[in-house]
Amino acid sequence: MLTSVSITLFVGNFMELYILMVVWGELAGSHIHRFLWRKPEEQYMAKRSKDRKVTKNSGQRAH
């Protein structure tokens, strides 16, 4: 019983901290924030750049 309660409290605190970090990062526009919590747009851009590299390599193979 006690352990489940402590786990719930810990998870709740973690979520609170995460929300605070996100809000603080948005307000500050912090590089640290962007480094720690990569936004979906940044992940999407990184994925696109990887795709671009792959297409470039396949083009070289075709030649």
N, C-alpha and C positions, 0 to 999 in steps of 0.2 A: 504493500500500500504506500509506504513512505517513498520508496524508490520511484514509483510511477508519478507521484506528485512532484518530486524533485525534477524528474525528466521533463514533465509538462512545464514547470517553471523555467527550466533551462532553455527549452525550445522557445517559450514565450519571450524570454529575455533576448535570445538570439535574433528572433524576428524583429523585435523592437529596435535592436542595435542596427540590424540590416536596413530597416526603414529609415532610421536616423542617418545612416551613412549615405543612403541614396538621396535623401532630401538635402543633406549637407552638400553632397557632391553636385547636385543640380543647382543649388544656390551659389556655390563657390565656383562651379565649372572647373573643378580640381582635376589635375592630371593624375593625382594619386587615385582619386575615385575611378577615373576611367581605366587606370591600370588594374585596379583590384576587381572592379565589377564591370566587365566589358559589356557594353550595351548591344542589344540585338542588331542595330544598324551596323555597328562596327564589326560584329561577327559576320554579318551578311557581306559587307565590303571585303573582309578578309577572304571569305569563301569565294567571292567573285574574282579577286586577284589570283587566287589559287587556280580557279578555272581558266583564267586568261593564260597563266603560265603553262597549264596542261595543253591548251589549244596551240600555243606557240611551239611547244616541244613536238606535238604531233605534226605540225606544219613542217618543221625541220626534218622530221623522219620521212615525210612524204617526198621531199626534195632529195 
